[in-house]
Amino acid sequence: MTSLVALTRCFVDAHKAVTRPAHVVNIASTGAYQAVPNMALYAASKAFVRNFSEGLHDEHRGTPLSVTCICPGGTETAFHAASGGGDYSWIANASTKSAEFVAHAAVRAMLRGKRTVEPGLFNKLSCFFVRFVTRRFASRLATRVLGRPRFALPARGVT
Ligand SMILES: NC(=O)c1ccc[n+]([C@@H]2O[C@H](COP(=O)([O-])OP(=O)(O)OC[C@H]3O[C@@H](n4cnc5c(N)ncnc54)[C@H](OP(=O)(O)O)[C@@H]3O)[C@@H](O)[C@H]2O)c1
């Protein structure tokens, strides 16, 4: 979160006086839309990225600078092996997209100056409809969809 804010700030400051289009793209996740048990800090940090990016987008409305927040769902990358995830439900596996698909959607959204984009129909629908259920139910659903971690990551800084 701190790195993303620092980098975004550098970019925004460097483009204050520039008149040609400039684009910030921040990567959040569909995890930004509800709490995700077993990935609690991850989902909380993605909610931060989303709110930060959407706020900045609106601050710069009508200027050459656009800020786009990408909220991918499951994407085929090294992320899952590194994070300990992977025991996902069929619905999570079925809606997983290739990295190329997400990258294309991200660049298209950036060039159009979009505010927030969830690549893929299932992700769009789930991010839209989650607003109609209680936060507790959404959190439980996230546990069902994402399953339990395959292994516990080692604790850091705990004595
Ligand atoms: N994959 C998914 O299902 C998924 C879903 C939603 C959102 N996302 C988001 O998409 C973004 C990209 O993730 P990914 O799926 O592409 O994961 P990935 O394949 O594991 O790639 C992560 C990238 O981040 C770099 N990185 C990690 N720690 C770093 C550090 N401290 N300093 C600089 N670079 C660092 C890695 O560099 P090295 O290769 O040099 O280690 C790697 O290039 C993340 O923000 C993730 O939260 C992913």
The ligand as a MOL file (V3000), in Angstrom:
LIG
                    3D

  0  0  0     0  0            999 V3000
M  V30 BEGIN CTAB
M  V30 COUNTS 48 52 0 0 0
M  V30 BEGIN ATOM
M  V30 1 N -3.1300 -13.9930 -10.1040 0
M  V30 2 C -4.3380 -13.7120 -9.6270 0
M  V30 3 O -5.2260 -14.5900 -9.5340 0
M  V30 4 C -4.6480 -12.3030 -9.1980 0
M  V30 5 C -6.0010 -11.9810 -8.9550 0
M  V30 6 C -6.3170 -10.6840 -8.5920 0
M  V30 7 C -5.3330 -9.7360 -8.4680 0
M  V30 8 N -4.0240 -10.0790 -8.7010 0 CHG=1
M  V30 9 C -3.0080 -9.0400 -8.5320 0
M  V30 10 O -2.2460 -8.9040 -9.7140 0
M  V30 11 C -0.9720 -8.3450 -9.3780 0
M  V30 12 C 0.1120 -9.1280 -10.0830 0
M  V30 13 O 0.1290 -10.4310 -9.5480 0
M  V30 14 P 0.4180 -11.7080 -10.4530 0
M  V30 15 O -0.7830 -12.5700 -10.4180 0
M  V30 16 O 0.9520 -11.3030 -11.7780 0 CHG=-1
M  V30 17 O 1.5020 -12.3970 -9.5220 0
M  V30 18 P 2.9610 -12.9430 -9.8450 0
M  V30 19 O 2.9550 -13.7050 -11.1370 0
M  V30 20 O 3.4000 -13.6290 -8.5980 0
M  V30 21 O 3.8110 -11.6330 -10.0830 0
M  V30 22 C 4.0900 -10.7480 -9.0260 0
M  V30 23 C 5.1110 -9.7460 -9.5240 0
M  V30 24 O 5.3920 -8.8380 -8.4650 0
M  V30 25 C 6.7910 -8.7310 -8.3400 0
M  V30 26 N 7.1200 -8.4530 -6.9400 0
M  V30 27 C 6.7710 -9.1720 -5.8420 0
M  V30 28 N 7.2560 -8.6080 -4.7260 0
M  V30 29 C 7.9360 -7.5130 -5.1320 0
M  V30 30 C 8.6680 -6.5210 -4.4400 0
M  V30 31 N 8.7730 -6.5230 -3.1130 0
M  V30 32 N 9.2320 -5.5440 -5.1700 0
M  V30 33 C 9.0960 -5.5020 -6.5240 0
M  V30 34 N 8.4110 -6.4190 -7.2160 0
M  V30 35 C 7.8490 -7.4150 -6.5350 0
M  V30 36 C 7.3500 -10.0630 -8.7850 0
M  V30 37 O 8.6630 -9.8850 -9.2190 0
M  V30 38 P 9.6780 -11.1590 -9.3680 0
M  V30 39 O 9.1690 -11.9840 -10.4990 0
M  V30 40 O 10.9880 -10.4880 -9.6540 0
M  V30 41 O 9.6230 -11.8730 -8.0470 0
M  V30 42 C 6.4080 -10.3940 -9.9560 0
M  V30 43 O 6.8460 -9.8090 -11.1570 0
M  V30 44 C -0.8600 -8.3880 -7.8400 0
M  V30 45 O -1.1400 -7.0970 -7.3570 0
M  V30 46 C -1.9870 -9.3550 -7.4410 0
M  V30 47 O -2.4760 -9.0630 -6.1730 0
M  V30 48 C -3.6730 -11.3440 -9.0720 0
M  V30 END ATOM
M  V30 BEGIN BOND
M  V30 1 1 1 2
M  V30 2 2 2 3
M  V30 3 1 2 4
M  V30 4 1 4 5
M  V30 5 2 4 48
M  V30 6 2 5 6
M  V30 7 1 6 7
M  V30 8 2 7 8
M  V30 9 1 8 9
M  V30 10 1 8 48
M  V30 11 1 9 10
M  V30 12 1 9 46
M  V30 13 1 10 11
M  V30 14 1 11 12
M  V30 15 1 11 44
M  V30 16 1 12 13
M  V30 17 1 13 14
M  V30 18 2 14 15
M  V30 19 1 14 16
M  V30 20 1 14 17
M  V30 21 1 17 18
M  V30 22 2 18 19
M  V30 23 1 18 20
M  V30 24 1 18 21
M  V30 25 1 21 22
M  V30 26 1 22 23
M  V30 27 1 23 24
M  V30 28 1 23 42
M  V30 29 1 24 25
M  V30 30 1 25 26
M  V30 31 1 25 36
M  V30 32 1 26 27
M  V30 33 1 26 35
M  V30 34 2 27 28
M  V30 35 1 28 29
M  V30 36 1 29 30
M  V30 37 2 29 35
M  V30 38 1 30 31
M  V30 39 2 30 32
M  V30 40 1 32 33
M  V30 41 2 33 34
M  V30 42 1 34 35
M  V30 43 1 36 37
M  V30 44 1 36 42
M  V30 45 1 37 38
M  V30 46 2 38 39
M  V30 47 1 38 40
M  V30 48 1 38 41
M  V30 49 1 42 43
M  V30 50 1 44 45
M  V30 51 1 44 46
M  V30 52 1 46 47
M  V30 END BOND
M  V30 END CTAB
M  END
